[in-house]
Amino acid sequence: MIKKELILQGLHCTNCATKIEDKVKLIPGVKNAYIDFISQKLTIEINDKNNIDTIVKKASSIATNIESGICIIDNNQNISKKNEYKNEIITLSISISLFLLALIIPFPPLVEKSLFFISYILVGLEILIKAIKNIFKGEVFDENFLMSIATIGAFAIGEFPEAAAVMIFYQIGELFQNMAVSRSRKSIQALMDIRPDYANLKLKNEIKKVSPEEIKVGDLILIKPGEKIPLDGIIVEGSSTLDTSTLTGEFLPRDVKVKDEVLSGAINQRGVITVKVTKPFKESTVSKILDLVQNASSKKAPTENFITKFARYYTPIVVITSVFLAVIPPIINGESFSIWFYRALIFLVISCPCALVVSIPLGFFSGIGKSSRNGILIKGSNYLEALNNVNTIVFDKTGTLTKGIFKVSNISSVGNLSKEEILEYAALAESNSTHPIAISILKEYKNNIDSNRIKDVKEIAGHGLKVIIDDKEVLVGNEKLMNKYNIKVNSKASSTIVYIAVNGNYEGMITISDEIKEDSAKTISELKNLGINTIMLTGDNTSTAKAVANILNINEYYSELLPHEKVEKLELLQNKKTSNKKLAFVGDGINDAPVLAMADVGIAMGGVGSDAAIEASDIVLMTDEPSKIVEAIKIAKKTRSIVWQNIIFALGVKIFVLLLGSLGFATMWAAVFADVGVTLIAVLNAMRISLKK
């Protein structure tokens, strides 16, 4: 299968985007097609390799036929957006001037009607042409048809000012809608600025400026002050301060030095650094973020899909009703045909579903844009909407609620050895281990290791180590290891404990602590206030898990779980929940990929550098802060609230004015408000999501 991407420059109509998708899917040889409304990108999945050019031509033709203002551009070309609305604004200005001239100055009737007609043609000719073309294609019931029939009918009964006004205000509404969509789109596309334009490849005798795609793993690149880091890597020379706000949403600069990992997309603020590349550009952090942002609107929320289907049935029903309204009452009551024809025209103007079709998708990708700017990448509006129904959040412990950085917090001596000797024996035993607990012991010991003192290191899986040190048998491990050798220890501790025994005698223990993150307790508290049940799954021992759960006030916890047992436990929790509720899992995205994929909503914590996080999760939090989860849920709830405000407001006003119009109490001006005015209000309301702090 081959993917072909086209940019549909000038695509502002979400309804048109849906029509293009549906038509392109029907082209022979096309497996699937979908439009990302944010980036205006049409992605076509093609099965027939030998027919790519033909399919692309057909798809381009479909797009331009449905929305004539679209310009088809290859995905690799730059899109020019200068003076995007210049022509529309000029045409509208002239049309409005002529309309006002005819309305204010008492010209002779013929001149007055001519000015209204010219004003109408300037802004309405394109609509009329589209309506005629669509009729021949069998696409009758759309906004172009509605506006054309309504305004031509108004001319027919001599209502020249109202006919011109309807078309002018309709086009003003369309312009504002398009500008609002563009503004919201640009706020999301601002994230695209993280894409680096070049990389400074460090060669033996020169620095060569090349495309980031040309850099290979292992190459050295130079990053100067003010430049973006083009690829992920590790600093091998120099130190600096990085601005990572475009990646994490956090504006606090980060100091980096030799051996520190740096992520592409961050900006080098002061020092010159040399970085050894660890990932090719396609797998780098910046590529993952760009891919997530660009495709975020391709997965539609159920509410969006509902509105699309609703509009398909709603418009034809209203058109048929307007025909009955124009014909049946005059026949039954003998009233003037022109009166009921006028009421039917009002009906048609009101029926245009623009307020719903435009504002609902705009609301959702305003929510996605707001989340992105706060370091929360959401893969689609379906996941944003799903957050509203989450009533259970399951957390991994290490690296999610805790920092995942182990350190020695206490050393206890209960035998003949001093605390220093207990630490020394533990450090010698663990000297060749890469386990985080071993590293924390070695870090605490600080002295050099004399490997000549160590003999016969034997690892006992799941228990610890048996080592000969200075010809003494030393046991370093957990309570299971001590029990295995019949050594009694105090087992009431609530942290990770490393026990030490020498020649069969219990000498003491080292307490290892994993520090809880600063905002974990606040996060759990706020989630509970939102009515969300919290659960923790961990591979740690029961006492450690219980201590963390008690400190954070977590509802339930399950401890000593192996990776496959976490999956089994989540499956049980999934089976317990009601069908209309969702379960979310929050993990570090590296070793929790299976659980992230299984959950209704998988949330990867601080996993922007992890392939597993990007692939398995539905939402990626670009920092290690659990509080971002609360932020994401609040944005989701605000988005849903505004979307439903628009649905209720638009339908409510339309139905009310439809009734008034059918009873003769509403004029064409009221109809214009019920269409254009409601649409503008709904669009402005949708944009509140991105403005809310």
N, C-alpha and C positions, 0 to 999 in steps of 0.2 A: 504493500500500500504506500502511496506517495501523498504527501501533504503539499498543497499549493496555497500560498497566502496572497491575497490582494487587498490593497487599501482602497476603501470606498470613500474618497475625500468628498466632504459635503453631505454625508449621511447624518441627518439630524432627526429623522422620523423613526421612532421605535416600531411603529406599526408597519412601515415600509421595510424595515430590517427583517421583521418576522415573515413578511411576504417573500422577500428575496431568499431567505433561508429555505422556506417551503418549496419554492420553485426550483432552486438549484439542486435540492435533494432528489428531485425527479429526473434530473439529467442522466441518461444511460451511462454507466461506468462510474457514477459517483456513489460512494458508500455512505458518506455523511457530509453535512455542511453546517457550519454555525458561524454566527457573526458576534464578534466582541464589540459591543456598541461603544465602549470607552475608547478603544484604539481605532475604531472604524475598520477593523480587520475582518475580512471574510476568509475563513479557512475551509478548504475543500479537500476531503479525503477521497483520493482517486484510486480505484482498483485497476483500471485499464491504463497501463503504462504507455501504450502506443497511441493513446487518444487524448493526451494531456492538453495540447494546444487547442483542440476542438472544444473540449470541456470548458477551458478557461474563456474562450470566445463566447460560448453560449452563456456562461455565468455572468460575464461582463455585460452581455446584451440584456439579460434578465434584469440586472441591477439598474442599468441606465433607463430601461423601459418603465420600471416601477417608480424610480425617483430620478427624473430627468436631469436634475442638477448635480448628480454624482459624477465625479471624475475618477476613473479607474487608474490606480497607480501600483506599480510593482512594489512589493514590500521592502525592497532594498533602496528605493528612491526616497529622497527627502520630500516632505510635504510642505508646501508653501502656504502659509495662512495669513499673509499680509492682506489687509483690506478685505477681509473675508465677507463682510456684509455691505461693502461700499455701494455696489450697484443697487441692491435692494433698498437701501436707505435713500438713495437719490431718487429712485422711481417712486417710492412711497411719499417723499417730500413733495414732488411735483403733483402727484395725484391728490394729496391732501390740500395743497394750495388751490388747485382747480375746484375741488369740492367746496371749500370754504368760500371761494370767490362766488360760485353759483348760489350758495346758500345765503350769503350776506347781501350782495349787491342785487338790486331789482332789475335784472336783465329781461329782455323779451322772452316769452316762453320757449321759443325755438332755440335761442342762444343758451338759455339756462339748462334745458334738457341736453343740449350738445355737450356742455361743460361737464355735466354729471356723467354722461355716457363716456366721454374721453377719459375722465377720472377713473371710471370703472374699468375700461379696457386696459389702461396702463398697468393696473395691479391684478386684473382678473383674467387677462388673455391666456396666461400660462395655465391657470386653473381650468379654463374652458377646454383648452387643447388636451390637457391631461385627462379630463373627464371623457372627452370623445374617444381618445385612444383606449382608455380603460373599458369603455362600453364594447368596443370591437374585440377586446381581449376577454370579455365575459366578466370583468371585474366592475360591476355596476355600483354596488353599495359601498362607496368610500366617501371621504370628506370632500373630494373634488366634485363628485356627482351631486352631493347635497348642496354645496355652495352654488354650483352652476344652476341647478333647477330652481333653487330658492330665489336667486337674484334675477334670472331670466323671467320667472313668474312675476316678480315685483315690477319689472319693466312692463310686462304685458298688461298689468292692471293700472299702469300709470304712476306707480310709486318710484319715480326715478331717484330722489334723494336717498330713500331707504335701501334701494338696490345697490347704489354706489357705496353707501355707508357700511352695509353688511360686508362687502368685499374688502373695503379698506380696513375695517376693524379686524376682519379675519386675517388679513395679511400682516397687520400690526401684531396680532396675537402670535402668528407663526414666527415672525421675526424675533419676538421676545422669547418664545419657546426655544428657538434654535440658539439664541445667545445664552440662555440659561443652561441648555444642554452643553454648549461649548465651554462655558465657565466651569461647570461641574467636571466636565471631561478634562479640562486643562489642570484642574486642581489635583486630579489623579495622575495625569501625565507628567506633572511636575516631578513626580518620583522618578521619571525616566531620566532625569538629569544626572542620576547616579551612574549612568552608563559612561565608561571612560572612552575618550576619543583615541587615545594612543598609549603606548607603553615605551619607556626608555630601556631598551635591551642593552645590557652591559656586556660588551665583548672585550677581547684582550687589550686592544689599543684604542677603542672608541666606544662612544655611546650612540646607539642607533635608534631613531624614533620609528616604531613599527606599530601595526595594528595589534590589539590585544589577542586577536584570534591566531596570530602567527607565533605567539610565545608557547614554548613547550615546558612540561614539568621538569624542574631542575635548573632552568635558566635563571640568571640573575637579572633583576630589573632595578633601576634607580628611580626613586621617587623624591622629587624636589618639593620644597615648601609651596603650598598652594595647589599642588597637583592631586588628582584622585588616584587612589590605589587601584590599578587596573585588574589585578588578579590576586587570589588568595595566596598567602605564603608565610614564611617565617623570616624575621629580621636576622640578617647575618652580620650587618655592620650599621652602626649609628644608633641614635635614639631620637625620639620626637614626641609630639603630642598630636593625637588624632581627633578630628571631629567626626563622630560616628552617628550624628543625629539623623542623617538620611537613612541609616540602617535600623536604628533602634528607637527613634523618636525622642531620645534623651539628649539634652544639649550640654551635658557635663563632659568636658574634654577628657580623653583617656591617654595617659602616659604609657609609652611603649619603649622597649629596649631590645638588645640582642636576645635571641631565642623566643621572643614573644610572637604569637600568631597575629597576623593582620588580615582583615577581610576586605575584599574588593568593594568599592563604593564609598569607603571612608575617605576623608580628605586630610592630607598631611599638612599640619599647621606651621611647623617651624623648622625642624632639623632635616638634613638630607639622610635618607635611609636606603640601604640596599636589602632587597628582599629576594629570598630563594623561592621560586614558584612551586607550589605543592599541588595545584589543580589546573587543568586547562580551562580556557575561558568559558566553554560551554557548561562546565561543572562548577564554576565559581559562584560565590554568594550573589554577586550582582546579577548574573544570568538567571539564577533561580528566582530572585525578587522580581526582575523584569518579566519573566514568564508568568509568575503568579499574578502580578498586577495587570498584565495585558489580557489574561484570560479570565479575570475575575467575574466579568459580567456574562460569560458564555453559559454559566450554570444558573438557570433562572429559578427564582423562588416560586412556590405554589401560587402565591397571590398574583404574581406577574402572569403566569400561565392562565390563571382564572380570568384575568382581565382581558387577555388576548382572545380567549374563547368567547367571553361575554360580548366583546365588541363585534364579533362575527355575526352573532344572532340579534344583538340589540338594534343595530342600524337597519337591517332589512325590516324588522318588525315595525320600527318607527316610520319608515318610508311607506310601508303598506298601510299603516294606520292613517298616515297623512292623506293618502289617496282616498280612503274611505271617508275621511273627514271633509275632503273637498267635494265629494260626489253625493254621498248618501243623505246628509241633512237637507240640501236644497231640493232633492227629489221628494223626501218625506214631508218637509214643512213648507215647501214652495218658496223658501227664502232666496235672497239674491245669491247667485253662484259666486260672484266676485268676493262677497264677504267671507264665505267659507273657504274659497280658494286662498285668500289672504291668510286666514287662520292656519290652513294647511302649510303654507310657506313658512310661517312662524314655527310650526311644528318641525319642519325640516331643518331650519337653522339651529334650533335648540338641540336636535338629536345628535349632532356631531360629537363623537366620543373622545375628542382630542384631550380633554382635561384628564381623563382616566388613562388613556393610552400613553400619554407623554409623562405625566407626573408620577405614576407608580414606578416605572423603571428608573426614572430620575431620582426618586426617593431612595431606592435601593442602592444605586451606585454612588449616591451622596454618602450613604452610610458606610459603604466599602471604602470610599475615599477618606472619610473621617477616620476610620479605623487604621488605614494605611499610614496616615500622617502621625498616628500615635503609636507606631511600631507594632501594629496588629494586622497581619496579612490574612485576609479571608478569601478562600479560593472561589467563592461564588455566593450570590445572594440567597441561594437555597440554604447555605450554612448559616448566613447571617440571620435568616428567619428562624432556622432551627434552634438557635440560641434562646429564643423566646420560650420554647417549650422544654428546656432543660430543667429537670427537677432533681437530678442527682449528678454530682460531679465526683469522679473517682480520681484520686491523686496518687501518683508515685511519690515516694518519700525523698530519696536521695537525689539531690540536684534539682528537685522541684519545690518541695517545702523547706528543705534544708540546703545548705550551700554546697554539699558534696565535697567539702574540704575537711579532711579528718586531722585532728591534732590531739596531742597528749594533754589531757586536762588534769590528771592526777596519777601519782605513783604511790602504792601502799606496800609497806614491808610488814610481813607477819612472821618471818623466820629469822635466820641468822644474817641474811644479806642486807646491806644498806640499800636505800632507794637508788643510789648511783649504780650499784652493782647489778640490781634488777634491770635497770634500763640498759646497762652494758650487755648483759647476757641476751636480752631481747633483741638489741640492735645487731649483735653478732649473728644470732640465729636468722634474723630476717634480712641480712645484708644482700642476698642475691634475689630477693623477691621484688616484684613490681606492683604488688597489691597496695592500694591506697593506705591501708592500716600500717603496712610495713614501712611505707615511705614516711608516714607521720612519726613513727618511732625513730627512724634514722635521722629525720630532721631535728627531733628533740635531742638526740644523742650528740650530734654535731662533731664528734671526734672522728679521726681516721679509723678505718676498719683494718685490723691485722688478720688477714685471711689465713695465716699460718696456724692460728689458734683454733680454726674451725675444721672439723672432720666429719665425714659420714652424715651429710644432711639428708634427712628422710622426710618427705612431705606425706602427711596422712590426710587424704582428701576430706574436706568438710570439717576437719578437726584442728589441724595446725602442723607444727614441726617437731621432729625429734632430732636433736643435733648433739654431736660430741664437741664440747668446748673445753679446752684445757684438760682433756681426758675425763671430763665429767659429763654425765648424761643430762642434757637440758631439754625440758619440754616447754614449748611456747605455743599457746593456742587457747581454744575456748573451753567451756565447761565439759563438753563431750570428750575432749582429749584427756582432761583430768580424770573423768569417770572411767575412761578406758584403761587407765593405769592405776585405778583404785585410789586416787588422791582426792581427799575431801577439800572442797573450797566453799567460800561464801557465795551463794548464787542469788542474792537479793538485789544485786545492782541493777540500775535502770539505764545503763549505757553499754556501749560495746566494750567488753572486757577482754584483755589478753592476760591469761594466767601464766605464771612462771614456776616451774618446779625443777629442782636440781637434785639429781641422784635419788629421786623418789620422794623428796621432801618439798611440800608446798612452801614457797618463799615469799610470794606476794603477787600483786596484780597491777596492770597498767590500764587506766581508764582512757578510752579513746572517745572523743566527742565529735559529732558532726553538727556544726552550728546551725541553728534555725534562722532562716532569712528574716530580715527586719520586718517585712510587710506580710509575712505568712499569717500571723494571728489576726491581723486586721482584715485580710482577705477572707478567711474562714468566717469571721464575724459578720462581714458585709454580705457574704453569700447566704448565711443563715437568715439575715434580715430580708433577703429577697425570697425566702422560702425554699431554699435549695438544700437538699440533704448532702452531707459531705462524708466521703469514705476514703480511707488510705490503704493502699496495698504496698507491702514492702518485703524484701527478702531478709531484712534484719530480724534479730531475735525478738521475742515477745516483749521482754522487759523494756527494750529500747523503743519499740513501736508504741507500747502503752504510754511511756513517758512523753513522747512527742505528741501523741493523740490527746493526752490530758492537758499539756501546755497549750495546744492550739484549739482545744475544745471541739475536736472532730467527732462526729456522730458514731462512726464505726471504724474499726481497723482490722486488717488481716495481715499476719506476720509470717516470717520464715517461708515465704513463697518462692519457688523456683520460677524461671520465666514461663514455662508451660502451665504452671499452676496459676499464674496471674491471668492467663488467657481463660482458663477454666472458671476461675472465680468471677471474672467479668461476664462470662457467658451466663452464669447463674444469676448475677445481678440484672442482666438484660432481660432474662425470663421473668423476673419478679415485677418489673415495671409495667405500668398500664400502657396500652397501645398508643395513646395520644401524647405521651410524655417521652422526653429524650434523655439519654444518658451520655455524659461527656467524660472523656478520660484525658487527664493532663499528665504528660511525661516528658522526659528529657529528649525524646526523639531518636536516641541512639540504640538503646537496648529495649525500648518499649514499642518498637514498630508494629509488632503483631497486635498488641492491645490497642494502639492508636487507630489501626485500620479497622478493628472490630467495633469500636464504639460508634454510636450515632453521630457524635461530633468528636473528632480526635484533635486535641490541642497540644502542639509541640512547644515546650517551654525552652526559650533561649536556643532553639534548634536551627537557627538560620544557617549555621555552618555545616549542618548534618544532612547528608543525602537522604537518610532514613526519615528524618523529620519532614522534609519537603514531600517525599513520595507518599508516606503513610498518613499524614495528618490532613485535616480539613482547614485548620487555622494554625498559623505559625506566629508565636509571640517572639519578637526579635530581641527581647531582653530576658533576664532571669527573674523578673518580678511577677509573682503570682497575682498581684493586684491588677495586672493587665486583663485578667479574666473578667473581673468585675466590670472594668471599663468596657470590655467588648460586649458584655451582656447589657449594660446600660445603653450603649449605642444601638444595639439590636432592638431593645424595647422602645427607644425613642424613634427609631426608623419605622417600626411597626405602627406606633401611635400616629405618626404623621401620615403614613400611607393610608391608614384607615380613616383618618380625618378627611383626606382628599377624596376617598371613595364615597363616604357618607355625604360630604359637602357637595360634591359634583352631582351625584345622583339626586340628592334632596332638592337642590336648586332647579335642576333640569325637570324633574317630575312636577315640582310646584309650578314652574313657568309653563310647562306643557299643558297642565290643567287650566291655568289662566288663559293661555292662548286658545285652547279649544272652546272656552266659554266666552271668548271675545274680550277679555279684560287685559290682555297683554299685546303690546305692539311689537313691531320688528326690532325696535330699539331694546326692548326687554329681552328679546330673543338673542340679540348680539351680546348682551351682558351674560345671559345664561350659557353662551358658548365661549366667546373670547374672554370675557371678564372672569368667568369661573376658571378657565384654563390658566390664565395669568396668576390668579390667586393661588391655585393649586401648585403651580410651578414654583412660585415664591415660597410657599409653605414647605415644599419638598427641600428647598435649598437651605432651610433653617437647620437641617441636620448637620451640615458641614460648618455652620456658623456657631453652633452651640459649644460652649466650653465644657 
